[in-house]
Amino acid sequence: MATTSPYSAVLVLEDGTVFYGNAFGKKGITSGEICFNTGMTGYQEVFTDPSYYGQVLIMNTVHIGNYGTKAGDVESDSVKVKGVIGRNLEEKYSRFMADISLQEYFDAQNVVAIDGIDTRALVAHIRQQGAMNCIISSGELNVDVLKAELKKVPSMDGLELASVVSTNEAYTLGDESSSIRVAVLDFGIKRNILNCMVERGAFVKVFPAKTSFETLEAFQPAGYFISNGPGDPAPMDYAIVTVKQILASNKPLFGICLGHQLLALANDIPTFKMHHGHRGLNHPVKNIITGRSEITTQNHGFGVDPKAVKANTNVEITHVNLNDDSIEGIRLKNKPAFSVQYHPEATPGPHDSRYLFDDFINLIQSAN
């Protein structure tokens, strides 16, 4: 049973739609682009995924919070979503390993949330109308006032956020004596992506988003990784230049999600804002090279232009989405570089695609 709250709360969408519910978490006001995730588990990993920065997240599953929260179940050092919308956000939990409740966790992380919302109706609305900004308030309940505040919220289209969530200082993980040295450009990387490389024997050094190619090369990497992250990739001129320099070095390169989009942009393939994006643990993708299908975890609101990909003679499509035929993976024909739009580390989610980390390590080893 959801926690009863002494406060009322309201959700106002950019198109004027209004939902009323109960306050949960921190009392206050928050805003951002509304999006939804259909996963039944892994909510804490989802909340701490830096790719969600700037967004208010609908958790479509009826009950969220029923197994509490645990310090180790995170993908970054803090909650990155701007707010949470749920049907039943639970304070009581049953997992004995949990540290604190979802309510206590949101309080500690200053997360404004609302529950008691018909999330199925809300998700259906977003699927029809598309992504838009929204505002949650458990303080000010005057809808006209909130609509005026909502007009001040910037559009995600054209918004550069990767440098906001990137590390401020470089750091290393793994065995320093390893010959598999990977320079990671952090645009909002998830911890389990790094774990997947370290588990395969890599020594990784994670660099801030705007690190120069010369500084990256000083690490003497055997390969490069371009990370996931939030926001629009198109205004990230600094990153596109760096990716082009990496490609010119002919060293192996692997990109995930935002990294996939940046690899496309570095090859003159434009990106576009999707109608409502792909987010969740259950997206079917076909590997065109092997003919096998994979169930994948995804979190992105931008995609690469399919026509431009097909027209580029130096780029080969490796993966496609079986729901809408969008581009899910590419590789270069003339360079040791490849990328996927989805998340092969899949935390939370299925592990069908973790072979891509093996492919990356093998590419590095074969190049040396």
C-alpha positions as a printed Julia matrix, in Angstrom:
368×3 Matrix{Float64}:
  0.0     0.0     0.0
  1.4     3.39   -0.97
  2.43    5.79    1.75
 -0.27    8.24    2.75
  0.99   11.81    2.63
 -0.25   14.93    4.42
  0.53   16.88    1.22
 -1.23   17.04   -2.1
  0.77   17.29   -5.31
  0.11   18.21   -8.91
  1.7    17.3   -12.24
  1.35   19.77  -15.11
  2.41   18.94  -18.66
  3.56   21.39  -21.31
  0.43   20.74  -23.38
 -1.77   21.82  -20.45
 -2.7    18.34  -19.19
 -2.99   18.18  -15.4
 -2.8    15.18  -13.03
 -3.35   15.33   -9.27
 -1.73   12.93   -6.82
  0.1    12.55   -3.52
  3.45   14.03   -2.56
  6.31   11.59   -2.12
  9.96   12.15   -1.33
 11.09   15.74   -0.89
  8.39   18.4    -0.77
  8.94   21.09   -3.4
  8.89   21.82   -7.13
 10.85   20.18   -9.93
 10.69   20.23  -13.71
 12.22   18.68  -16.81
 11.39   16.61  -19.86
  8.9    13.84  -19.08
  9.75   10.3   -20.15
  8.81    6.78  -19.09
 10.44    3.46  -18.17
  8.54    0.16  -18.21
 11.01   -1.88  -16.11
  9.6    -3.77  -13.14
 12.89   -3.89  -11.23
 16.16   -1.99  -11.03
 14.52    1.31  -10.14
 17.47    2.52   -8.07
 19.92    1.88  -10.93
 17.54    3.73  -13.25
 17.26    6.74  -10.93
 21.07    7.04  -10.71
 21.74    6.64  -14.46
 23.35    9.93  -15.62
 21.65    9.59  -19.01
 18.4    10.57  -17.27
 19.78   13.92  -16.12
 17.31   16.71  -16.86
 14.31   14.39  -17.07
 11.26   13.63  -14.96
 10.68    9.91  -15.05
  7.4     7.99  -15.09
  7.83    4.51  -13.62
  5.03    2.67  -15.39
  5.04   -0.42  -13.14
  2.29   -0.26  -10.51
  4.54   -0.71   -7.44
  7.96    0.96   -7.13
  9.99    0.91   -3.9
  8.76   -2.42   -2.53
 12.29   -3.81   -2.13
 13.77   -0.64   -0.67
 17.12    0.85   -1.58
 20.7    -0.31   -1.08
 23.95    1.65   -1.25
 25.5    -0.63   -3.88
 22.57   -0.59   -6.31
 23.62    2.57   -8.11
 25.08    3.63  -11.45
 26.55    6.93  -10.2
 27.13    8.79   -6.94
 23.64   10.36   -6.77
 20.12   10.33   -8.19
 20.21   11.96  -11.62
 16.5    12.15  -12.52
 14.86   15.51  -11.83
 11.7    13.92  -10.46
  9.71   10.68  -10.3
  6.08    9.89  -11.13
  4.46    6.65   -9.96
  1.21    4.82   -9.38
  2.24    3.47   -5.97
  5.59    4.63   -4.6
  6.13    2.4    -1.58
  7.63    3.27    1.78
  7.4    -0.23    3.23
  9.83   -2.76    1.79
 10.5    -6.48    2.19
 14.17   -7.02    1.19
 16.24   -7.7     4.28
 19.42   -6.5     2.54
 17.97   -3.03    1.91
 19.39   -0.06    3.8
 16.49    2.4     3.76
 13.07    2.92    2.2
 12.45    4.71   -1.08
 10.89    7.6     0.87
 14.03    7.98    3.03
 16.23    7.66   -0.06
 14.35   10.39   -1.93
 14.5    12.62    1.15
 18.26   12.15    1.4
 18.72   12.76   -2.34
 16.32   15.75   -2.5
 14.07   14.05   -5.05
 10.59   15.5    -5.57
  8.09   12.82   -6.58
  4.37   12.26   -6.99
  2.32    9.08   -6.74
 -1.33    8.15   -7.04
 -1.05    8.88  -10.78
 -2.67    6.68  -13.44
  0.7     5.95  -15.05
 -0.78    3.81  -17.82
 -2.97    6.7   -18.96
 -0.04    9.11  -18.64
  2.3     6.86  -20.64
 -0.35    6.4   -23.32
 -0.64   10.18  -23.52
  3.13   10.63  -23.93
  3.26    7.9   -26.59
  0.61    9.76  -28.56
  1.67   13.36  -27.97
  5.44   12.87  -27.71
  8.08   14.01  -25.25
  7.43   17.37  -23.57
  8.4    19.29  -20.46
  6.5    18.97  -17.21
  6.5    20.25  -13.64
  5.74   18.48  -10.35
  4.79   20.51   -7.3
  3.93   19.52   -3.76
  4.1    23.11   -2.52
  2.55   25.52   -4.99
 -0.67   23.94   -6.31
 -1.96   26.82   -8.43
 -1.95   25.38  -11.95
 -1.72   28.79  -13.66
  1.36   29.67  -11.6
  2.94   26.31  -12.47
  2.2    26.74  -16.17
  4.04   30.07  -16.07
  7.02   28.39  -14.38
  6.95   25.57  -16.91
  7.41   28.01  -19.78
 10.87   28.85  -18.35
 12.1    25.25  -18.64
 14.44   24.82  -21.65
 13.74   22.22  -24.32
 15.91   19.12  -24.37
 16.36   19.72  -28.1
 19.66   21.6   -28.4
 20.56   21.18  -24.71
 24.14   20.1   -23.92
 24.16   18.25  -20.59
 27.01   15.75  -20.87
 29.64   18.11  -19.47
 27.37   18.78  -16.46
 27.34   15.15  -15.29
 30.91   14.26  -16.31
 33.64   13.64  -13.75
 35.66   16.7   -12.74
 38.89   14.76  -12.28
 40.36   11.8   -14.14
 40.51    8.49  -12.27
 41.57    4.91  -12.96
 40.15    1.43  -12.41
 41.57   -2.04  -12.92
 45.05   -3.57  -13.1
 47.61   -0.9   -13.95
 49.96   -3.52  -15.42
 47.4    -4.57  -18.06
 48.3    -3.99  -21.7
 44.6    -3.36  -22.4
 44.64    0.34  -21.6
 41.34    2.07  -22.36
 40.84    5.83  -22.3
 37.22    6.58  -21.43
 35.55    9.87  -22.3
 32.96   10.39  -19.57
 29.77   12.05  -20.78
 27.73   10.48  -17.98
 29.08    6.95  -17.78
 27.37    4.19  -15.81
 29.5     2.32  -13.3
 28.66   -1.08  -14.7
 30.01   -0.15  -18.13
 33.37    0.39  -16.45
 32.94   -2.85  -14.5
 32.34   -4.78  -17.74
 35.68   -3.59  -19.1
 37.63   -4.11  -15.87
 36.21   -7.64  -15.52
 37.73   -8.4   -18.92
 41.21   -7.35  -17.84
 41.22   -3.73  -18.97
 42.95   -0.9   -17.16
 40.71    2.12  -17.71
 41.28    5.8   -17.14
 38.12    7.91  -17.07
 38.54   11.48  -18.33
 36.32   14.58  -18.05
 34.08   15.29  -21.05
 36.15   18.17  -22.46
 39.55   16.5   -22.21
 41.76   17.19  -25.22
 42.92   14.39  -27.52
 46.52   15.19  -26.59
 45.78   14.56  -22.91
 43.99   11.32  -23.76
 46.96   10.16  -25.84
 49.37   10.91  -22.99
 47.77    7.95  -21.17
 49.03    5.77  -24.06
 45.73    3.96  -24.49
 45.36    0.86  -26.63
 41.73    1.76  -27.25
 39.07    4.4   -26.62
 35.59    4.21  -25.15
 32.97    6.93  -25.75
 30.3     6.83  -23.05
 26.58    7.25  -22.7
 25.14   10.49  -21.35
 22.22   12.94  -21.31
 21.08   15.71  -23.6
 21.35   16.5   -27.28
 24.56   15.27  -28.99
 24.36   17.79  -31.86
 25.73   20.82  -29.93
 28.68   18.8   -28.56
 31.2    20.18  -31.05
 34.07   19.64  -28.61
 33.31   15.91  -28.42
 32.78   15.47  -32.16
 36.22   16.98  -32.83
 37.82   14.62  -30.3
 36.11   11.57  -31.79
 37.4    12.55  -35.24
 40.91   12.79  -33.81
 40.56    9.37  -32.2
 39.42    7.9   -35.51
 42.42    9.46  -37.25
 44.7     7.64  -34.78
 43.33    4.29  -36.04
 43.04    2.94  -32.51
 40.0     0.78  -31.6
 36.94    2.76  -30.51
 33.69    1.61  -28.92
 30.72    3.89  -28.23
 27.49    3.32  -26.33
 24.28    5.39  -26.6
 25.46    9.03  -26.69
 28.83    7.63  -27.79
 27.04    5.94  -30.7
 25.47    9.24  -31.72
 28.82   11.04  -31.48
 30.49    8.43  -33.7
 27.72    9.03  -36.25
 28.13   12.82  -36.06
 31.9    12.45  -36.49
 31.1    10.71  -39.8
 28.7    13.43  -40.97
 25.58   11.46  -40.01
 23.08   13.79  -38.3
 21.04   12.98  -35.21
 17.4    13.82  -34.51
 15.02   14.22  -31.57
 12.81   11.15  -31.27
  9.05   11.38  -30.71
  9.23    9.9   -27.21
 12.48    7.93  -27.11
 13.33    4.38  -26.11
 13.61    3.55  -22.41
 13.23    0.26  -20.6
 14.53   -3.28  -20.26
 12.7    -5.06  -23.06
 13.55   -3.65  -26.5
 14.13   -6.27  -29.24
 17.16   -5.66  -31.45
 18.44   -7.73  -34.36
 22.17   -8.23  -34.93
 22.35   -8.1   -38.73
 25.84   -9.63  -38.77
 24.88  -12.8   -36.88
 21.15  -12.87  -37.6
 20.41  -13.28  -33.9
 18.0   -11.17  -31.86
 18.73   -9.64  -28.47
 16.49   -8.25  -25.73
 18.11   -4.97  -24.76
 18.07   -2.19  -22.2
 17.71    1.29  -23.69
 17.64    4.9   -22.56
 17.79    7.56  -25.26
 15.69   10.39  -26.65
 17.8    11.03  -29.75
 18.69    8.77  -32.66
 20.87    8.73  -35.77
 19.37    9.48  -39.18
 18.67    6.13  -40.94
 18.82    7.6   -44.45
 22.17    9.26  -43.8
 23.6     6.04  -42.34
 22.54    4.02  -45.39
 23.96    6.65  -47.73
 27.38    6.68  -46.05
 29.67    4.24  -47.87
 32.14    4.09  -44.97
 29.52    2.99  -42.42
 27.86   -0.4   -42.03
 24.65   -0.96  -40.06
 25.11   -3.8   -37.55
 21.96   -3.65  -35.41
 18.36   -2.54  -35.97
 15.4    -2.11  -33.62
 12.7    -4.67  -34.36
  9.93   -2.36  -33.1
 10.55    0.65  -35.34
 13.57   -0.2   -37.57
 15.66    2.57  -35.96
 19.45    2.24  -36.12
 20.83    0.42  -33.07
 24.42   -0.23  -34.12
 27.05    0.76  -36.69
 30.66    0.01  -37.5
 33.12    1.74  -39.78
 34.42   -0.15  -42.8
 37.76    1.67  -42.87
 38.46    2.07  -39.13
 38.44   -0.22  -36.03
 35.4     1.56  -34.6
 31.88    0.47  -33.72
 28.97    1.57  -31.54
 25.51    0.63  -30.33
 22.55    2.78  -29.36
 21.44    0.51  -26.52
 23.13   -0.48  -23.24
 24.93   -3.85  -23.41
 25.97   -3.67  -19.74
 22.21   -3.75  -19.05
 22.08   -2.89  -15.37
 19.22   -3.31  -14.82
 18.17   -5.65  -17.59
 19.07   -8.71  -19.69
 22.67   -9.67  -20.45
 22.13  -10.7   -24.08
 24.51   -8.07  -25.45
 27.53   -8.2   -23.13
 29.45   -9.95  -25.92
 30.08   -6.45  -27.3
 32.61   -5.83  -24.52
 34.37   -9.04  -25.55
 34.38   -7.78  -29.14
 35.96   -4.51  -28.0
 38.69   -6.23  -25.96
 39.4    -8.62  -28.85
 39.65   -5.67  -31.24
 42.22   -4.04  -28.97
 44.24   -7.23  -28.61
 44.24   -7.93  -32.34
 45.41   -4.36  -33.03
 48.48   -4.7   -30.78
